[in-house]
Amino acid sequence: MTQENQHPSPEQENSAADPQAEAAVEPALVKTSEQEIEELNQQIGELQDNFLRAKAEGENIRRRAVEDIAKAHKFAIESFAEHLVPVTDSLYAALSTDAGDAKAFKEGLEITLKQLLSAFEKGRMTEINPAIGDKFDPHHHQAIASVPSEQEPNTIVSVLQRGYTVADRVLRPALVTVSAPK
């Protein structure tokens, strides 16, 4: 070995010669348990604050969603009602006339019915009006009675009342009479 390797460097000599300087450097580098506790408490406080803010935001979103749903339920019919107002106007106009002509009155009713059916169409409401001889469909028809008939069993013999669907959901089934075997 060379002599350079045998002799300590000046920095090594200073630290070895002054044990108090070495002790003074160590506390600055090593955190005390009190400092660590303080930092951890600070982190806990920040996390609690973030949690409370996120929780409040979640509650606000939930509250707004509930309000939006309530408004949607409350005003869902508004669009459909706007289409029915002209029908009401036509009916009031028909009632206010003193026309003695039954033919003109019937024409007015037919026009009003067309307005009503147009309003139904705009509101996505469709009529269920099965034809006589159609097969009975329990999803769209309600059988009121069955009568002996020459037709195949469970075939519609008469329609007592039309049914309606709204957006492909049955609002009211058509009331029908069906054939029964003799």
Residue pairs with C-beta under 8 A, 6 or more apart in sequence:
8 16
14 21
15 21
15 22
31 39
79 122
79 123
80 119
80 122
80 123
80 125
83 118
83 119
83 122
83 123
84 116
84 119
86 115
86 119
87 112
87 115
87 116
87 119
90 108
90 111
90 112
90 115
91 112
93 108
94 105
94 108
94 109
94 112
99 105
117 127
120 126
120 127
120 164
123 166
124 166
124 167
125 164
125 165
125 166
125 171
126 164
126 165
127 162
127 163
127 164
128 140
128 141
128 162
128 163
128 164
128 165
128 170
128 173
128 174
129 159
129 162
129 163
129 174
130 137
130 140
130 141
130 156
130 159
130 174
130 176
131 156
132 156
132 157
132 158
132 159
133 151
133 155
133 156
134 155
134 156
135 154
135 155
135 156
136 143
136 154
136 155
136 156
136 176
136 178
139 170
139 173
140 163
140 165
140 170
140 173
140 174
141 156
141 163
141 173
141 174
141 175
141 176
142 163
142 173
142 174
142 175
142 176
143 176
143 177
143 178
144 160
144 175
144 176
144 177
145 177
145 178
146 177
146 178
146 179
146 180
147 157
147 177
147 178
147 179
147 180
148 179
148 180
148 181
148 182
149 155
149 157
149 179
149 180
149 182
150 179
150 182
151 157
151 179
152 179
153 178
153 179
153 180
153 181
154 178
154 179
155 178
155 179
156 176
156 177
156 178
156 179
157 176
157 177
157 178
157 179
158 176
158 177
159 174
159 175
159 176
160 175
160 176
160 177
161 174
161 175
162 174
163 170
163 171
163 172
163 173
163 174
163 175
164 170
164 171
164 172
165 171
